[in-house]
Amino acid sequence: TMPPTSRNGGGTTPPSAPGATVIPLCAVGALADMSMVEFCLGMALSRRAPQSGGELAAELSAWFDRPVRSRAIKAPLEAMLGRGWVAPDAETYTLSEAGTAALTPFTHALVRMLDLAVFMSLIKEFERSGS
């Protein structure tokens, strides 16, 4: 079964069968099921950790240019905790190695999409200028 996400009410990981082997998603060519909020939380934690829920909410507020309250990110953080993507430390959170592994394909895809968008806009500008 797929790990729970904040979208399907998850937050705890189902117990593993005795003697079960955990295989990273990347080993089977799968991507993690990650919401946009979870992606942004992971990005914030990859930039600076540890952070409290309040600090994470403030960072997301700046990114989205609208108020984000701590309680609004509680469910996504709990889902990330349940999948082992973040590690709690008292009242703060840190991105785990598993979280970094889950986040990496999405950050690479985002960079490629942005590179393509910039490239396409340059082509359009050259076409308009007659170059």
Secondary structure, 3 states (H helix, E strand, C coil): CCCCCHHHCCCCCCCCCCCCCCCCHHHHCCCCCCCHHHHHHHHHHHHCCCEEHHHHHHHHHHHHCCCCCHHHHHHHHHHHHHCCCEEEECCEEEECHHHHHHHHHHHHHHHHHHHHHHHHHHHHHHHHHCC
